[in-house]
């Protein structure tokens, strides 16, 4: 209880653990809201103006390409603007009169009909969303053509030679479908994402506070006096961890309550599962803090290690901003933040418990391994001056 009272009386602890995360949730949720989908409205991308070079050339593949672009679905999202040359297309891009450019090679038809890979020269504009939309449309056409090439090479299926046959390349099946990936009309907002990410990060910082408290007893030479009492070192050690754990759980409760009432964050309809995730994160945080505190000799070293670990795990898990890339995604799966955030986001999205439990089980496994490691290290090192 004395450890709990000491922490709650410290203004720095109250500021860092309770006020700062709420401020960050508000700033990040407001500033980056445009990068997240809003499940309350169906967002349709604006048409992309594409500068076309060389599409007027006759040939079965060119005719199929133009028919593909004039199809009802594609024509609503791709607006063609003719350009006489690559330089003219670049000029349209720089002037803002086009969002994207496509240059068809001079011998495009001949190369495709001879069995070579279909390639187009694509020039990106300044808008990332427009680049993604246009890139998907034209890549889909190329995938359809190259699919026929693969069939021709491996199964002996001939590449269509006639205009009518070439047009059929893109007619069946349809390679671009306009619609929604999910019919459940649910996606998380920026406030939800950063409420979960910041709560996890600051729960880990609660462990850093516990590590600092362990060293304070040594530095202030109060640990010696505590050990002179009829109390074992293990009880002192566990008491400090329990005090910090209670503060961390209160911190999680404050973040969830305030963000829900003030920012309108929907934390889902599974409070029990959310509580389990928070408890596991707190235990993991305390276990990491104990391992660091028992492995180094100074408070500054422990703080530095905890800072690096927390920032690195938050970065890899996309806690600051979602990071694409398979390698980063692979590394993130080795972090506590990744599995904690996955579990919390699924709870927020009202997912079925069977989809939430796997993340909880991974967290429980990490927690068990870290707590077991803490006991082993404590038995070897102990907690004393």
Secondary structure, DSSP 4 states (H G I P E B T S, - for coil): -HHHHHHHH-HHHHIIIIIHHHHHHHHHHHHTGGGS--TTS---PPPEEEEEESTTS-SHHHHHHHHHHTSHHHHTTEEEEE-SSHHHHHHHHHHTS-SEEEE--TTHHHHHHTTPPP--EEE--S-HHHHHHHHHHHHHHHHHHHHHHHHHHHH-PPPP-SHHHHHTTTTSS-S---S-S-SS-----HHHHHHHHHHHHHHHHHHHHHHHHHHHHHHTTHHHHHHHSS--HHHHHHHHHHHHHHHHHHHHHHHHHHHHHHS-----S-HHHHHHHHHHHHHHHHHHHHHHHHH-SSHHHHHHHHHHHHHHHHHHTTSSS----HHHHHHHTTSHHHHHHHHHHHHHTT--HHHHHHHHHHHHHHHHHHHHHHHHHHHHH-S--
